[in-house]
Amino acid sequence: MRVSKLFKRELANIFLHELDFPDGTFVTILDVEVSPNLQQAKVYITITPVERSKQVFLILKRNIFAIQQNLNKRLKMRPTPKISWVQGDYASRAQRIEELLEQIEKNK
């Protein structure tokens, strides 16, 4: 649990200061699950607007080596868990609910 929080905090700092996401795009780290043997880390993220998901995942994929190296330096732990990105669908659900509410409002 403690490793997950530390991993999440450092990854959030990397997202803020090291990566260039498109203007108006918000990438939120929802959760990080680190395996008991510290080999793997699943990073759950949401992307707003949802339409930019592919673009953001491409940026993350292109920069995975730099992100991993940066985490290695910051965390000073061996092994540093290998990252896999998982898209949380909370944002897409929320966006769909907003669209439905707008549609209901228009039909009144």
PyMOL commands that set and color helices and strands:
alter all, ss='L'
color gray80, all
select helices_A, chain A and resi 2-17+50-62+64-75+90-106
alter helices_A, ss='H'
color red, helices_A
select strands_A, chain A and resi 26-34+40-48+82-87
alter strands_A, ss='S'
color yellow, strands_A
deselect
rebuild
show_as cartoon
